[in-house]
Amino acid sequence: MTLDYIQHTTEFQIFDRKSAKIDAKGLAVILIAFANADGGTVALGVEDDGKVTGVDGMQSHINDLLRASFDYCLPSIHTSTEYMEVADYKGQPNHIILMRVAPSTKVHANQADEVFYRVGDKSKKLNFEQRTHLMYAKGERLFEDAPVQNAKMDDLDMALVEDYLKKIDYQKGAEAFIRENDFLTQVEDFRGGIKEYLTGAAVLLFGKNPQKFFPRA
């Protein structure tokens, strides 16, 4: 990256310019969005309009920014940094920092448990459904293993299960089959109690009416 490129290219999916005055929490949002998407580079010390203001003379604040990926990202995000010698808009020797983020295999959030994703030149906050899709896409949560809310044993076609067990010569019975093959999962509620729900795989394979839970199944 040349200084001319950093100053004049349009901000896009994997590149952003930010003043060194940005607060660490604000920078963390950008780092999270990059890590959750395709990775990217933040040029610190360059204003949105390309004006080079630099980072010199504000070391304490810069240290806060360099720790943002650890202090305000959950889980923490690995970054690499490069100091580039430049002349600022006043013609004085100065530096900018290129902070690079690799795409992550995990889903990252800030301290408020908000998840962001880089879309074009923006860091888009994801809603619950979008966040869940991102978790599936990154392999953190397998769709077929996730509990299906309100889906219980009564929602299974047990005659279909029994027919299947005969074909595979399984002798322990339907309920044992369901439990031993992780088709039933336990979820702790907000009171600390345990509830059992069928998994997505159980509903799709053996459900009486899968469309009740998955309308497009």
N, C-alpha and C positions, 0 to 999 in steps of 0.2 A: 504494500500500500504506500503510495507516494502522498506527500502532503497535499498536492494539487487534487488528487483523487478524493482524499478524506474531506477536503473543503467543499468540493463542487459536485460530487456524485449525489444523486437523490437517495435519501434514506430508503431502505428496502428490507426484504425479508431477513437478511443476515448482516445488516449494518445500521448503526445508529450513532448520531453525534450527541454529546451532552456536555453542558458546562460543568466545570469542576465544582461548581457551587451546588450541584444536585445533592439532595440528602441521601444518606445510605439506604434508607428504606425505599426511596424512589428508584435508586439504581438496582436494588434487589429485584424489583418487579420486572425490569428489563432482562436481567440475568435469568430469572425464572422462565420468562417467555421464550428466550433463546434456547435454554436447556430443554424445555418441553417440546420445542419444535425442531428446527434444523441447525441449531447452534448459531453463532454469530460473533460479531466484534463491535464493541462500544469504544468510540474515540472520546476520551475524557479530556476536556480542555478546549473543545471546539464547540462553538454555539450552533444552534439549529440552522442559522443562516450561513455557516461556514467560517465565521469570524474566529480567529485563533486567539484565545485569551490565556491559554496555558494553565499549568498546575503549580508552577513555582511559587514559593512564599506562603503556601497553605498546607504544609506537611501534615499537621495534626488532622485536618479534615480529610486529606488524601488517605491517611492511614485508616480512617473510618470507612472510606469508600472501598479500600482494598479488602477490608474485613467483611464487607456486606454479604459476600457469598457464603460466609460461615455464620455470621450473626443474625441474618434475617432470611435465610433460605432453609427450608426443611424438606428433605435432607439437604445438607450443604452441597454446594456446587463447586466443582473444580474449575478454576480459571487460570489462565496464563497471562502475564502482563509484559508489555514492552514499552520502555520509555523512548520516545523519539525526540531528538533535538530539533527545535524549530525556532523561527523568528516570529514573535507574536504580532498582533495588529499595530503595536507601537514601534515595531522594528527592533525590539529587545530580545536577546537570547532567552529562550524558555524551553519548556518541554510539554508534550502531550503524552497521554498514556493510552495504549491500545490494550484493551482488556478482552481477551478471547474466551469464548465459551463453546465447548463441544456439545453436540446433541447427546442427551442423556437417555439411558434405558429405564430411568425411573420417572415418576411424576413428582415435580417439585412444587412447593407452596410457600407462601410467606408466613410470618408469625400469626397472622389472622386466619390462617388456613384457607387463603384464597389462591386459586391456581390461575396462572396466566399463560397464554400461548401467542406466539408471534404470528401475526397475520399482516402481510405487507409491511408497512412502516409503523404498525401499532401493536401494543401489547394488550391483547384482548382477554378480559376476565371471563373464565368459563363458568357456566352454570353447572348444576349437579349432573345433568344428563351428559353434557359435553365432557365433563371431567371423567365420568365413568367410561365413556367411549375411549378417552385418552388412555386410561388405565388398561383397558382391554388391548388397545393398539400396541402398548408398550410391553404387554405380557405380564403386567403385575397382577392381573386378576383374570382368571379364565372364565369366560362367559358361562360355560356349562357347569362350573363348580359354584357359581354364585347362588345364594338362597333366593327363592322366589317368594316374595311377600304374600302371606295368606295361603300359600299352597301347602296342603297337608296330605297325610296318607289317604284320606277319604277322596281326594281328587285323582287318585290313580285308578286305572282300570285293572283291578286285581286279576280278573280272568285272563287278560292279555299277558300280565306278568307270569301267571301260572303256566300259560301256554308256552311262553318263552323259556321258562325254567325246564319244562319237559324236553324241549329241543336241545338244551345245553346240558341236560342230565344233572341239574342242580338239586340236591336232596334236602337242603336245610329249611326250605320254606321261603315264601315271598318276602316276609318282613326281614328275615335274616339277610336275604339277598340285597334288599334295598339298603340296609345299614352297612353291610360289609363292603359294598361297592360305592360308598360315599354319595348315594342318591338322596340322603337325608343329612341335613347339617344343622348344628345348634347355633343359635344367635342369642347373645345376651341383650336384654332390653335395658331401658334407662333406669329401672329399679334394681337391676342386678339379677333379675330372674332369667331363666333359660327357656327359650322357645325353640321348637323344632320346625324346620321348613324343608320342603323338597327343593332340590337343586334344579337348575335349568335343564340339565340332562334328563332327570327323572320325568319332568313335566312333558318334555318334547318326545321322549321315547314311549312313556307309558301313561300319559295323562288322558283322562276321559275327554277333556275338552281343552287342548293346548291353547286354542285361540282365545280362551278366556284370559290367559295370562300373557300370551304373545299374539296380539291381534294379527300380525302378518306371518305367523308361523305356517 
